[in-house]
Amino acid sequence: MPANRNALVRYKTIDACLRNRQRKWTLNDLIERVSESLYDYEGIDKGISRRTIQADLQLMRSDKLGYFAPILVIDKKYYTYEDPSYSITNIPLSDGDLSRMNEAVEVLRQFKGFSHFTALNEVVQKLEDHVYSTARKSVSVIDFEKNESLKGLHFLDDLYQAIIHNRALLIQYQSFSARLPQTFTFHAWWLKEFKNRWFVVGIRDGKGFPVNLALDRIATVAVAPGIAYIPNQNFDPDLFYRDVIGVSVGVNVRPLKAKLFVSRLHAPYVETKPLHQSQQVLERTNDGIVIQLTVQHNFELEKEILGFGEGMRVLEPIRLRHTIQKRLQAGADGYTQATPKPDDRQ
């Protein structure tokens, strides 16, 4: 990396010299000026070789750097630009450059709620307007799963800014099980997305184990005046979620080894999209496969298993097997009840 930075210093210095048409620049003059710049910017005091500057001039002329610099040698001695208005800093973006930037913006644009993504889109638009008189527009060819009607997405940027600027927050929050909302101090550490639902993770009232708050259950967010922010010093998000599916992490809960049978019809989906990073295939039969997960028993694990219906069956442990059995039975019982009449379904 330092070598690339030194090269950039050399190119910019040579460019500044050749744009200065108030004097004539010999190769020795360029060597001296580049050596001064390297000392000023990088503290390099051993100077620069003649061969290096000659190679730099050749690279600037070529297409390798995209400069195509119109460098002339007058009287076989003095270096200058043929075009007085040329500079390596004025190179317009190519069609390919703009195309790649627009593709990136189309991807980022789908993460609604973050103000800096919107700002990035405006920057690219300005570049388009600068390079082209008319910009070609196209339909996005990458479409992420999203739910724009989901509540709380407008809090994303406020929470993100609080995290990067180390600000404690006052949050009014009402969980699904609470009868009334609560207001408390919250120190946000990171944002988490799971199945198109966003959560902010941190500690309440400056103490305790990290908790996650669903953005769709947040009523208000404000900076907490006079309260010092408590940074995250002990929790790595990758390790924090290592043994769980989803976002629900239990305090001091040891992961279990869940052994699951997956029917032949569903096996390809489970193998190509594992339920968890710990997933491994223990057995293959004509009827399906047996997989094992090393995870905590939480709501998300149950939901994943139930989502496969008859296509997945818990073999071990017995407690998880009984839990899933009861929930499936309760669901089946709901279908054995009398079908409501048309008027009752209004």
C-alpha positions as CSV (number, residue, x, y, z in Angstrom):
1,M,0.0,0.0,0.0
2,P,2.8,2.6,0.8
3,A,4.3,1.9,-2.6
4,N,1.0,2.8,-4.3
5,R,0.7,5.9,-2.2
6,N,4.2,7.0,-3.1
7,A,3.5,6.4,-6.8
8,L,0.4,8.6,-6.5
9,V,2.5,11.4,-4.9
10,R,4.9,11.1,-7.8
11,Y,2.2,11.3,-10.5
12,K,0.4,14.3,-8.9
13,T,3.7,16.1,-8.5
14,I,4.7,15.5,-12.1
15,D,1.2,16.6,-13.2
16,A,1.5,19.9,-11.2
17,C,4.9,20.6,-12.8
18,L,3.8,20.0,-16.4
19,R,0.7,22.2,-15.9
20,N,3.0,25.0,-14.7
21,R,4.0,26.5,-18.1
22,Q,5.7,29.5,-16.5
23,R,9.0,27.5,-16.5
24,K,10.6,24.7,-18.5
25,W,11.0,21.3,-16.8
26,T,13.9,19.1,-17.4
27,L,14.1,15.5,-16.2
28,N,16.4,16.6,-13.4
29,D,13.9,19.3,-12.4
30,L,11.1,16.7,-12.2
31,I,13.4,14.4,-10.1
32,E,14.2,17.2,-7.7
33,R,10.6,18.3,-7.3
34,V,9.3,14.8,-6.8
35,S,12.0,14.1,-4.2
36,E,10.9,17.2,-2.3
37,S,7.2,16.1,-2.4
38,L,8.1,12.6,-1.2
39,Y,10.0,14.1,1.7
40,D,7.1,16.6,2.5
41,Y,4.3,14.0,2.3
42,E,5.9,10.7,3.3
43,G,9.2,11.7,5.1
44,I,11.3,9.9,2.4
45,D,14.7,11.5,2.3
46,K,16.6,9.2,0.0
47,G,15.4,10.9,-3.2
48,I,14.1,9.2,-6.3
49,S,15.9,7.6,-9.2
50,R,16.1,8.8,-12.8
51,R,14.8,5.5,-14.0
52,T,11.7,5.7,-11.7
53,I,10.7,9.2,-13.1
54,Q,11.2,8.0,-16.7
55,A,9.0,5.0,-16.0
56,D,6.3,7.3,-14.4
57,L,6.2,9.5,-17.4
58,Q,5.8,6.5,-19.7
59,L,3.0,5.1,-17.5
60,M,1.2,8.5,-17.5
61,R,1.4,8.5,-21.3
62,S,-0.1,5.0,-21.5
63,D,-3.5,3.5,-21.0
64,K,-2.5,1.4,-18.0
65,L,-3.5,4.2,-15.5
66,G,-6.2,5.6,-17.8
67,Y,-4.4,8.9,-18.0
68,F,-3.3,9.0,-21.7
69,A,-1.3,12.1,-20.7
70,P,-0.2,14.1,-23.8
71,I,3.4,14.6,-22.6
72,L,5.8,16.2,-25.1
73,V,9.6,16.5,-25.0
74,I,10.6,19.9,-26.5
75,D,14.1,20.2,-27.9
76,K,14.8,16.7,-26.5
77,K,15.1,18.3,-23.1
78,Y,12.0,20.0,-21.7
79,Y,8.8,18.2,-20.6
80,T,5.3,19.7,-20.9
81,Y,1.7,18.9,-21.8
82,E,0.7,19.3,-25.4
83,D,-2.8,20.4,-24.2
84,P,-2.4,23.3,-21.7
85,S,-5.7,22.5,-20.1
86,Y,-4.8,18.8,-19.4
87,S,-4.5,17.4,-15.9
88,I,-4.7,13.8,-14.6
89,T,-7.3,15.2,-12.1
90,N,-9.6,16.2,-14.9
91,I,-10.1,12.8,-16.5
92,P,-13.8,12.2,-17.1
93,L,-15.5,8.9,-16.0
94,S,-15.8,6.3,-18.7
95,D,-19.1,4.7,-19.7
96,G,-17.9,1.6,-17.8
97,D,-17.1,3.6,-14.7
98,L,-20.5,5.2,-14.6
99,S,-22.3,2.0,-15.4
100,R,-20.6,0.2,-12.4
101,M,-21.3,3.2,-10.1
102,N,-25.0,3.3,-11.1
103,E,-25.3,-0.5,-10.5
104,A,-23.9,0.0,-7.1
105,V,-26.2,2.8,-6.3
106,E,-29.2,0.8,-7.5
107,V,-28.3,-1.9,-5.0
108,L,-27.7,0.6,-2.1
109,R,-30.8,2.6,-2.9
110,Q,-32.9,-0.4,-1.8
111,F,-31.6,0.0,1.8
112,K,-34.1,2.7,2.6
113,G,-33.7,4.6,5.8
114,F,-30.0,5.4,5.6
115,S,-29.5,9.1,4.6
116,H,-25.9,8.5,3.4
117,F,-27.2,6.1,0.7
118,T,-29.5,8.8,-0.6
119,A,-26.6,11.3,-0.6
120,L,-24.5,8.8,-2.6
121,N,-27.2,8.6,-5.2
122,E,-27.2,12.4,-5.5
123,V,-23.4,12.4,-5.9
124,V,-23.6,9.9,-8.8
125,Q,-26.3,12.0,-10.4
126,K,-24.1,15.0,-10.3
127,L,-21.3,13.0,-11.9
128,E,-23.7,11.9,-14.6
129,D,-24.8,15.4,-15.3
130,H,-21.1,16.5,-15.5
131,V,-20.0,13.9,-17.9
132,Y,-23.1,13.4,-20.0
133,S,-25.7,15.9,-21.2
134,T,-28.3,13.2,-20.9
135,A,-28.1,10.2,-18.6
136,R,-29.5,6.9,-19.7
137,K,-31.9,5.4,-17.1
138,S,-32.6,1.7,-16.8
139,V,-34.7,-0.5,-14.6
140,S,-32.8,-2.1,-11.7
141,V,-31.9,-5.8,-12.4
142,I,-31.2,-6.6,-8.7
143,D,-34.2,-6.7,-6.4
144,F,-33.7,-7.5,-2.7
145,E,-36.5,-8.8,-0.5
146,K,-38.0,-5.8,1.2
147,N,-41.1,-4.7,2.9
148,E,-41.5,-0.9,2.5
149,S,-44.6,-0.9,4.7
150,L,-42.7,-2.2,7.7
151,K,-42.9,0.2,10.6
152,G,-39.8,1.8,12.2
153,L,-37.6,1.9,9.1
154,H,-37.4,5.7,9.5
155,F,-35.4,5.2,12.7
156,L,-32.6,3.4,10.9
157,D,-30.6,6.5,10.2
158,D,-31.0,8.0,13.7
159,L,-29.9,4.8,15.3
160,Y,-27.0,4.5,12.9
161,Q,-25.8,8.0,13.6
162,A,-26.1,7.4,17.3
163,I,-23.8,4.4,17.1
164,I,-21.1,5.9,15.0
165,H,-21.1,9.2,17.0
166,N,-21.3,7.5,20.4
167,R,-24.6,9.0,21.6
168,A,-26.8,7.6,24.3
169,L,-30.5,7.5,23.4
170,L,-33.9,7.8,25.1
171,I,-36.2,5.2,23.4
172,Q,-39.9,4.7,23.9
173,Y,-40.6,1.1,23.2
174,Q,-43.5,-1.3,23.5
175,S,-42.9,-5.1,23.0
176,F,-45.7,-7.3,21.8
177,S,-46.3,-8.6,25.3
178,A,-46.3,-5.2,27.1
179,R,-49.6,-3.5,27.8
180,L,-48.0,0.0,27.8
181,P,-44.9,1.5,26.2
182,Q,-41.7,2.1,28.3
183,T,-39.2,4.9,28.0
184,F,-35.6,4.0,28.9
185,T,-32.0,4.9,28.2
186,F,-30.4,2.8,25.5
187,H,-26.8,2.5,24.3
188,A,-27.0,1.2,20.8
189,W,-24.0,-0.9,19.6
190,W,-25.0,-2.3,16.2
191,L,-27.9,-2.8,13.8
192,K,-29.1,-6.3,12.9
193,E,-31.4,-7.5,10.0
194,F,-33.1,-10.9,10.0
195,K,-35.7,-11.9,7.4
196,N,-36.3,-8.3,6.4
197,R,-36.9,-7.2,10.0
198,W,-34.5,-4.7,11.6
199,F,-33.3,-4.7,15.2
200,V,-31.0,-2.4,17.2
201,V,-28.7,-4.2,19.7
202,G,-27.2,-2.6,22.8
203,I,-27.8,-2.3,26.6
204,R,-30.7,-0.7,28.5
205,D,-30.1,1.8,31.2
206,G,-26.3,1.3,30.9
207,K,-26.2,-2.3,32.4
208,G,-27.0,-5.9,31.7
209,F,-26.6,-8.3,28.8
210,P,-27.2,-6.9,25.3
211,V,-30.8,-6.9,24.1
212,N,-32.3,-6.4,20.7
213,L,-35.1,-4.0,20.1
214,A,-37.3,-4.4,17.0
215,L,-37.6,-1.2,15.1
216,D,-41.2,-1.8,14.4
217,R,-41.9,-1.7,18.1
218,I,-40.1,1.7,18.7
219,A,-42.3,4.7,19.1
220,T,-39.8,7.5,19.6
221,V,-36.0,7.9,19.5
222,A,-34.1,11.0,20.9
223,V,-30.6,11.8,22.1
224,A,-30.4,11.4,25.9
225,P,-29.1,14.7,27.3
226,G,-26.3,14.6,29.8
227,I,-25.9,10.8,29.7
228,A,-22.4,9.5,28.7
229,Y,-22.4,6.8,26.0
230,I,-21.3,3.4,27.0
231,P,-19.4,1.8,24.2
232,N,-19.3,-1.9,23.3
233,Q,-16.0,-3.3,24.5
234,N,-16.7,-7.0,25.1
235,F,-19.1,-8.3,22.4
236,D,-18.2,-9.3,18.8
237,P,-21.4,-9.6,16.8
238,D,-20.1,-12.6,14.9
239,L,-19.4,-14.5,18.1
240,F,-22.6,-13.1,19.7
241,Y,-24.8,-14.7,17.1
242,R,-22.6,-17.8,16.4
243,D,-24.9,-20.3,18.2
244,V,-28.3,-18.9,17.2
245,I,-30.7,-18.7,14.3
246,G,-32.1,-15.2,14.2
247,V,-31.6,-12.5,16.8
248,S,-32.7,-14.1,20.1
249,V,-29.6,-14.8,22.2
250,G,-30.1,-16.4,25.6
251,V,-27.9,-15.4,28.6
252,N,-25.7,-18.3,29.6
253,V,-27.8,-20.6,27.4
254,R,-25.7,-23.5,26.1
255,P,-26.4,-24.6,22.5
256,L,-28.0,-28.0,21.9
257,K,-27.4,-30.5,19.1
258,A,-30.6,-30.6,17.1
259,K,-30.9,-33.7,14.9
260,L,-33.5,-33.2,12.2
261,F,-34.9,-35.5,9.5
262,V,-35.6,-33.6,6.2
263,S,-37.7,-35.3,3.5
264,R,-36.4,-36.0,0.0
265,L,-38.6,-33.2,-1.4
266,H,-37.2,-30.5,0.9
267,A,-33.6,-31.8,1.3
268,P,-32.2,-29.9,-1.7
269,Y,-33.4,-26.6,-0.4
270,V,-32.0,-27.3,3.1
271,E,-28.6,-28.4,1.7
272,T,-28.3,-25.4,-0.7
273,K,-29.5,-22.9,1.9
274,P,-28.4,-24.2,5.4
275,L,-30.5,-23.3,8.4
276,H,-27.3,-22.4,10.3
277,Q,-23.6,-22.3,9.7
278,S,-23.2,-25.4,12.0
279,Q,-25.4,-27.6,9.8
280,Q,-23.9,-30.9,8.7
281,V,-25.4,-33.9,7.0
282,L,-25.2,-37.1,9.2
283,E,-27.1,-39.6,7.1
284,R,-28.6,-40.0,3.6
285,T,-31.5,-42.4,2.8
286,N,-33.9,-42.9,0.0
287,D,-36.5,-41.0,2.0
288,G,-34.4,-37.9,2.8
289,I,-31.4,-36.7,4.9
290,V,-30.6,-36.3,8.6
291,I,-28.9,-33.1,9.6
292,Q,-27.5,-31.7,12.8
293,L,-27.4,-28.1,14.0
294,T,-25.5,-26.8,17.1
295,V,-27.8,-23.9,18.2
296,Q,-29.6,-22.4,21.1
297,H,-33.3,-23.3,21.4
298,N,-35.1,-20.1,20.6
299,F,-38.2,-18.9,18.9
300,E,-36.5,-18.5,15.5
301,L,-35.3,-22.2,15.6
302,E,-38.9,-23.4,16.2
303,K,-40.2,-21.1,13.5
304,E,-37.7,-22.5,10.9
305,I,-38.6,-26.1,11.7
306,L,-42.4,-25.4,11.7
307,G,-42.0,-23.6,8.3
308,F,-41.1,-26.9,6.6
309,G,-44.3,-28.5,7.9
310,E,-44.4,-32.2,7.2
311,G,-41.1,-32.0,5.4
312,M,-39.0,-31.7,8.6
313,R,-39.1,-33.8,11.8
314,V,-37.2,-33.4,15.0
315,L,-35.4,-36.5,16.1
316,E,-33.3,-35.1,19.0
317,P,-33.4,-33.7,21.6
318,I,-36.7,-35.0,23.1
319,R,-37.6,-31.6,24.6
320,L,-37.4,-29.8,21.3
321,R,-39.3,-32.7,19.6
322,H,-42.1,-32.4,22.1
323,T,-42.3,-28.6,21.7
324,I,-42.6,-28.9,18.0
325,Q,-45.1,-31.7,18.3
326,K,-47.4,-29.7,20.6
327,R,-47.3,-26.7,18.2
328,L,-48.1,-28.8,15.2
329,Q,-50.9,-30.5,17.1
330,A,-52.3,-27.1,18.1
331,G,-52.2,-26.0,14.5
332,A,-53.9,-29.2,13.3
333,D,-56.6,-28.9,16.0
334,G,-57.4,-25.4,14.6
335,Y,-58.3,-27.0,11.3
336,T,-60.5,-29.6,12.9
337,Q,-62.9,-27.0,14.2
338,A,-66.0,-26.2,12.3
339,T,-65.4,-24.1,9.2
340,P,-66.8,-20.6,9.7
341,K,-69.8,-19.6,7.6
342,P,-69.3,-17.0,4.9
343,D,-71.0,-14.3,7.1
344,D,-68.7,-15.2,10.0
345,R,-65.6,-14.5,7.9
346,Q,-66.4,-10.9,7.3
